[in-house]
């Protein structure tokens, strides 16, 4: 099939590369000429494992091209996918200006019978508005659909090639059949529903996952009050098939480009439709306060951070990405500096991305062992693979007393860290 992918951000580039790998003729479309020029060389403006290689491979086969011209990108497309950003408005709801702008721009070039898919995260009802915009700019017939994405940064290429499910929101049998055929090479688990339900699925999934993180953090706080161990509690509740042992992450709360935004947006959306007593408002509030709450505890444990050197391990919002949106480090490091600490920070991929976002007083290095030299405290914020098997004894030898290891991801067994000469503090342990 001929596919046009409007928007070459994280979702757009991954989607374009994967459908091209499946043998479709795909054009990635963006108005940013510099970005398009880089993508043509297989250079991705963000770190995502395997993506650069995928772009080079599919462009060599001729299945994938990139353009800034709407006519070139749209005129032969059987399927047009809108994958532009939907930032939050001041009132918390999704700002759809880029979706609407893309709709206006694509409309004059649409092929008769094309299917326009919204993959951007949008509130239910957006398809109706987009249909009206496109219909006002073209005479050809077209169909609307919603196919939300459920990608995880760090594993996006694998997620797209091997999805748990594909959710397709359509209004006609024709669109249903075409989109099922398109996605069948990826999975047999294709779930058909109305567009509004598909769009709600995306919000519901992200809000549920955010809720699990918030819930387990609340349980972890109680564990610290009564001597329970959150990791043991997780094993116990995880054995219940209704609950499951997956996706329990006690720590500093959720971050990134999706969860904070989607929780705020669904809360604002609920309020806009008269459901002001929303669980999601409380989840957002608890997550917003999570880091400052833990930092106060850490400050008390070390007898105040003033004059102490703290090594921060992990600057992205999660491992295997250089995305720093709502990364813990963006709150933790300014907090430490405000308390008089000296901060040395390290990360395998995100140093240059986060540097402009933090005070100039921060010292950076890519070498973990030099980062801890002369430090009093280690704060493990992100569980990069590079940080899972550290030589703790070696690190301890180069540090100054008191030697604290704050394991915000519960990656290490306390007894192992303590035996290396540290005072250990995890979450809910």
Buried (B, 14 or more C-beta within 10 A) or exposed (E): BBBBBBBBBBBBBBBBBBBBBBEBBBBBBBBBEEBBEBBBEBEBBBBBBBBBEBBBBBBEEEBBBBBBEBEBBBBBBBBBBBBBBBEBEEEBBBBBEBBBBBBEBBBBBBBEEBBBBBBBBBBBEBBEBBBEBBBEBBEBEBBBBBBBBBBEBBBBBBBBBEBEBBBBBBBEEEBBEBBBEBBEBBBEEBEBBBBBBBBBBBBEBBBEBBBBBBBBBBBBBEBBEEEBBBBEBBEEBBEEEEEEEEEBBBBBBBBBBBBBBBBBBBBBBBBEEEEEEBBBBEBBEBBBEBBEEBBEEBBEBBEEBEEBBBBBBBBBBBBBBBBBBBBBBBBBBBBBBEBEBBBBBBBBBBBEBBBEBBEEEBEBBEEBEEBBBEBBBBBBBBBBEBBEEBEBEEBBEEBEEEBBBBBBBBBBBBEEBBEBBBBBBBBBB
